[in-house]
Amino acid sequence: MTQLDIVDVGHTYTHGVDEERWALKPLELTFEAGKTYALVGPSGCGKTTLLNILSGLVRPSQGQVLFDGADVTALPTRARNIAQVFQFPVIYQSMTVYENLAFPLQCRRWDKARIDAKVHQVAEALDLDDRLRQPARRLTADDKQLISLGRGLVRDDVAAVLMDEPLTVIDPQLKHSLRRKIREITEQFRPTVIYVTHDQYEAMSVAQEVLVMKDGRAMQQGTPEQLFEAPSSTYVGYFVGSPAMNFLTVDREARGTVTLGGRPLAVAWDIPENVGEAQVGIRPEYVEIVTEPGPNTFPATLRGVRDHGPQRVLEIEVAGQLIRAKVPREDGVPASEEFLVQLPRAKTLPYADGRLILQS
């Protein structure tokens, strides 16, 4: 297990361009030893560039990469003691499962008994112990990807396991079980894992901490719960969650009062007077359909209903703005197009100019 530090690291593939056009703007990040992190964001946001800098495939235009405090910026990939898992499983088709898992240890001249014990330990964790003598070419794509991961886990000297979109070629029906398996084995062996994906669900289910990226910048790093409950920007609020977080433009009146459509709205904490455009954000899961007026209740009009299996998503107009509410199927749909919604104060967060206003 190794701590990875990114110190003022930035990168451009085109020399001489302005920093705003760099593929990776200067970053300061720490990936703690033994934790699993996910880098998530749309194509071109810089997540694969960052992964390649950590692996040594790309040398950054500026900054340092530290492994447990040692500067490895100039070291090639082979000198960093990392394991890599790519989009397509990289295994030796002519070897058995056992031989694939044992190969990295044989290259390090482990004795046979030690290799055998380690291979069986990892194979059991991967649910491959009953197929150790089976030729790898006969396995399914998800089992082959598990072997790729297992080759990193068998090594005691691995600094980190770097995974680049490892479930891209996996059948959608198998992705859920493989995500769960990856989470289980990383919690068991506790390597330092950096996992790149564009899929927010994958990131949230696999990682202990998630780093959301956009245009080469780190927008927010935190636990899945932190990103869901308190997005640091409207971008993160839109990116994390389905449906995305609702954002409503509000007005600020005298003495700090906030109104929505002319009605008072109490928010989780105060919005200062010296900020720009004010908005409030609330997750669709927290928008409540109510029958009686009260604090933070507003007239609403039903504009549409979408079926999400056990839940329904109601498209609602409030104060001339469209929001969504996520409700259990058993709650049904409001009998009338006109009804009341409540925006619970504790879940209604203040934003200004696209950024979460920090609680004073």
C-alpha positions in Angstrom: 0.0 0.0 0.0 1.4 3.4 -1.0 0.2 7.0 -0.7 0.2 8.8 -4.0 0.6 12.6 -4.1 0.0 14.9 -7.0 2.0 18.1 -6.4 1.1 21.0 -8.8 0.8 18.6 -11.6 -0.4 19.9 -15.0 -0.1 18.6 -18.5 -0.5 19.8 -22.1 -0.1 17.8 -25.3 0.5 20.9 -27.3 3.4 23.1 -26.2 3.0 26.8 -26.1 -0.7 26.9 -25.5 -2.3 28.9 -22.7 -2.8 27.0 -19.4 -6.6 27.3 -19.8 -6.3 24.9 -22.8 -4.1 22.3 -21.0 -5.6 18.8 -20.9 -4.9 18.8 -17.1 -4.8 22.0 -15.2 -2.4 22.1 -12.2 -3.7 19.9 -9.4 -2.9 19.2 -5.8 -4.2 15.7 -4.8 -3.5 13.0 -2.2 -4.6 9.4 -2.6 -4.2 7.7 0.8 -2.7 4.3 1.1 -5.1 1.4 1.1 -8.1 3.3 -0.2 -10.1 3.0 -3.4 -10.7 6.2 -5.5 -12.7 6.7 -8.6 -11.9 9.4 -11.2 -15.2 10.2 -12.9 -16.2 12.7 -15.6 -17.1 13.0 -19.3 -14.8 12.2 -22.1 -11.9 14.7 -22.4 -12.1 15.8 -18.8 -8.5 14.7 -18.0 -9.1 11.5 -15.9 -7.1 9.2 -18.2 -4.3 11.8 -18.6 -4.1 11.8 -14.8 -4.0 8.0 -14.6 -1.3 7.9 -17.3 0.8 10.4 -15.3 0.5 8.2 -12.2 1.5 5.1 -14.2 4.5 6.8 -15.9 3.1 6.5 -19.4 2.9 10.3 -19.5 5.4 12.7 -17.9 3.6 15.8 -16.8 4.5 19.2 -18.2 4.9 20.5 -14.7 4.8 19.3 -11.1 5.8 16.1 -9.2 4.4 12.7 -8.6 5.3 11.2 -5.2 4.9 7.6 -4.0 5.2 7.6 -0.2 7.1 10.8 -0.4 9.6 9.7 -3.1 9.7 11.6 -6.3 8.9 9.2 -9.2 8.0 11.8 -11.8 10.9 10.8 -14.1 10.7 7.0 -13.4 9.4 4.7 -16.2 6.3 2.6 -15.6 8.4 -0.6 -14.9 10.1 1.1 -12.0 6.9 2.2 -10.2 5.7 -1.2 -9.0 2.1 -0.6 -10.2 -0.5 -3.0 -11.6 -2.7 -1.9 -14.4 -6.1 -3.1 -15.5 -7.2 -1.8 -18.9 -10.5 -1.7 -20.8 -9.8 -5.0 -22.5 -8.5 -7.9 -20.4 -4.8 -8.4 -20.8 -4.1 -12.0 -20.0 -2.0 -14.9 -21.5 -4.6 -16.9 -23.4 -2.4 -20.0 -23.7 -1.9 -20.2 -19.9 -4.3 -21.6 -17.3 -5.9 -19.4 -14.7 -3.3 -20.6 -12.2 -0.4 -19.8 -14.5 -1.7 -16.3 -15.2 -1.9 -15.5 -11.5 1.4 -17.1 -10.7 3.4 -15.5 -13.6 4.1 -12.1 -11.8 5.4 -14.0 -8.8 7.6 -16.3 -10.8 9.1 -13.3 -12.4 10.0 -12.1 -8.9 11.5 -15.5 -8.1 9.2 -16.5 -5.3 9.5 -20.1 -4.2 6.9 -22.6 -5.3 5.1 -23.0 -2.0 4.8 -19.3 -1.4 3.4 -18.8 -5.0 0.9 -21.6 -4.5 -0.4 -20.2 -1.2 -0.8 -16.7 -2.7 -2.4 -17.8 -5.9 -5.0 -19.9 -4.0 -5.7 -17.0 -1.6 -6.4 -14.6 -4.5 -8.3 -17.1 -6.6 -10.6 -17.9 -3.7 -11.4 -14.1 -3.2 -12.1 -13.9 -7.0 -14.3 -17.0 -7.0 -11.9 -18.6 -9.5 -10.5 -21.3 -7.2 -12.5 -24.1 -9.0 -11.1 -23.0 -12.4 -7.4 -22.7 -11.7 -6.5 -25.5 -14.2 -8.8 -24.2 -16.9 -7.3 -22.5 -19.9 -7.8 -18.8 -19.7 -9.1 -18.6 -23.3 -12.2 -20.5 -22.3 -13.3 -17.9 -19.7 -15.9 -15.2 -20.1 -14.8 -11.6 -20.4 -15.7 -10.7 -16.8 -13.6 -13.7 -15.5 -10.7 -12.6 -17.7 -10.9 -9.1 -16.2 -10.9 -10.6 -12.7 -7.6 -12.4 -13.7 -6.2 -9.0 -14.8 -7.1 -7.6 -11.4 -5.8 -10.7 -9.6 -2.4 -10.4 -11.2 -2.0 -7.1 -9.4 -3.4 -8.4 -6.1 -1.0 -11.4 -5.8 2.0 -9.1 -5.6 3.1 -7.9 -2.2 5.2 -5.0 -3.6 2.5 -3.4 -5.7 2.4 0.4 -5.0 -1.1 0.9 -6.6 -3.6 -0.7 -8.8 -4.6 1.6 -11.7 -7.9 0.7 -13.5 -8.9 2.4 -16.7 -12.6 1.8 -17.6 -12.2 -1.9 -16.7 -15.9 -2.8 -17.2 -16.4 -1.2 -20.7 -16.5 -4.6 -22.5 -18.4 -6.4 -19.8 -22.0 -7.5 -20.5 -24.4 -5.1 -18.8 -26.1 -8.0 -17.0 -22.7 -8.9 -15.4 -21.6 -5.4 -14.5 -23.5 -5.2 -11.2 -22.0 -8.4 -9.8 -18.5 -7.5 -11.0 -18.7 -4.1 -9.4 -19.6 -5.8 -6.1 -16.8 -8.2 -6.5 -14.2 -5.5 -7.1 -15.4 -3.6 -4.0 -15.2 -6.8 -1.9 -11.7 -7.8 -3.0 -10.3 -4.3 -2.7 -11.7 -4.1 0.8 -10.1 -7.4 1.6 -6.6 -6.8 0.2 -6.7 -3.0 0.7 -4.4 -1.9 -2.2 -4.3 1.7 -3.2 -6.7 1.8 -6.2 -7.3 4.5 -8.7 -10.3 3.6 -10.8 -11.2 5.6 -14.0 -14.8 5.6 -15.3 -17.3 7.9 -17.0 -20.2 6.0 -15.2 -21.2 7.7 -11.9 -23.0 4.6 -10.7 -19.8 2.6 -11.2 -17.8 5.2 -9.4 -20.2 5.5 -6.4 -20.5 1.7 -6.0 -16.8 0.8 -6.3 -14.9 3.6 -4.6 -14.6 4.9 -1.1 -13.9 8.4 -2.5 -14.9 9.9 -5.8 -13.1 12.7 -7.7 -15.4 14.5 -10.2 -13.5 16.1 -13.0 -14.3 18.6 -15.7 -12.2 20.3 -18.4 -9.0 19.1 -16.7 -10.0 20.3 -13.3 -10.9 18.6 -10.1 -14.4 19.8 -9.3 -14.9 17.9 -6.0 -13.4 15.0 -4.1 -15.3 13.2 -1.4 -17.3 10.2 -0.3 -20.3 9.2 -2.5 -22.5 10.5 0.3 -20.7 13.9 0.4 -21.1 14.3 -3.4 -24.8 13.4 -3.3 -25.8 15.4 -0.2 -23.6 18.5 -0.7 -22.4 19.0 -4.2 -19.8 21.8 -4.2 -21.1 23.2 -7.5 -24.1 23.0 -9.8 -21.9 21.0 -12.2 -21.4 18.2 -9.6 -25.1 18.4 -8.6 -26.1 17.9 -12.3 -23.5 15.2 -12.8 -24.1 13.1 -9.7 -27.5 11.6 -9.2 -30.4 10.5 -11.5 -32.4 12.5 -12.1 -29.9 15.4 -11.5 -30.2 17.8 -8.6 -32.9 20.5 -9.0 -31.7 24.1 -9.1 -34.1 27.0 -8.6 -33.3 30.7 -9.1 -34.4 32.6 -6.0 -34.7 36.3 -5.0 -33.0 37.9 -1.9 -35.1 40.4 0.0 -34.3 42.7 2.9 -32.6 41.3 6.0 -31.5 38.2 4.1 -34.9 36.8 3.4 -35.1 34.4 0.4 -38.2 34.1 -1.8 -39.3 31.8 -4.5 -42.1 33.1 -6.7 -42.8 35.8 -4.1 -43.2 33.3 -1.2 -40.6 33.0 1.6 -38.2 30.0 1.4 -36.1 28.9 4.3 -32.8 27.3 3.2 -30.3 25.2 5.1 -28.2 28.2 6.0 -28.1 31.9 5.1 -27.2 33.4 1.7 -24.9 36.4 2.1 -26.0 39.7 0.5 -22.7 40.2 -1.4 -22.9 37.2 -3.7 -23.9 36.9 -7.3 -26.9 35.0 -8.8 -28.6 33.1 -6.0 -30.0 29.6 -6.4 -31.1 26.8 -4.2 -30.4 23.1 -4.9 -32.5 20.1 -3.8 -32.4 16.5 -4.8 -35.5 15.0 -6.4 -35.5 12.4 -3.7 -36.2 15.1 -1.1 -39.0 17.0 -2.9 -42.2 16.0 -1.0 -45.8 16.0 -2.2 -48.0 17.3 0.6 -51.7 18.0 1.1 -51.6 20.9 3.6 -49.8 24.2 3.3 -47.0 24.9 5.7 -43.4 26.2 5.9 -41.6 25.9 2.5 -44.7 24.6 0.7 -45.4 25.9 -2.8 -48.2 25.5 -5.4 -47.1 23.1 -8.1 -48.3 21.9 -11.5 -47.7 18.4 -12.8 -46.1 18.5 -16.3 -45.1 14.9 -16.8 -44.5 11.5 -15.3 -41.6 9.1 -16.1 -41.6 5.5 -14.9 -38.3 4.4 -13.2 -39.4 0.9 -12.2 -40.0 0.9 -8.5 -40.1 4.7 -8.5 -41.7 7.4 -10.6 -40.2 10.7 -11.5 -42.7 13.6 -11.5 -41.9 16.6 -13.6 -43.3 19.6 -11.7 -43.5 23.3 -12.4 -42.9 25.5 -9.3 -42.8 29.3 -9.5 -42.4 29.1 -13.3 -39.4 26.7 -13.0 -39.3 23.0 -13.8 -38.1 20.6 -11.1 -38.3 16.8 -10.6 -39.6 14.7 -7.6 -38.7 11.1 -7.2 -41.4 9.2 -5.4 -42.1 5.5 -4.6 -44.5 3.8 -7.0 -46.9 2.9 -4.2 -47.4 6.6 -3.5 -49.1 7.0 -6.8 -49.4 10.2 -8.9 -51.2 13.3 -7.5 -54.9 13.1 -8.4 -55.0 16.7 -9.6 -52.6 18.6 -11.8 -52.5 21.3 -9.2 -51.1 20.4 -5.8 -48.5 21.4 -3.1 -44.9 20.5 -2.8 -42.6 21.0 0.2 -38.9 21.7 0.0 -37.5 20.6 3.4 -35.2 23.3 4.8 -32.4 21.0 5.8 -32.1 19.6 2.2 -32.5 22.9 0.4 -28.9 24.1 -0.2 -27.8 27.7 -1.2 -25.7 28.3 -4.3 -24.2 31.5 -5.8 -22.7 31.8 -9.2 -22.8 28.0 -9.5 -20.9 27.3 -6.3 -22.2 26.0 -3.0 -22.2 28.8 -0.3 -20.2 27.5 2.6 -21.9 27.4 5.9 -20.6 30.2 8.2 
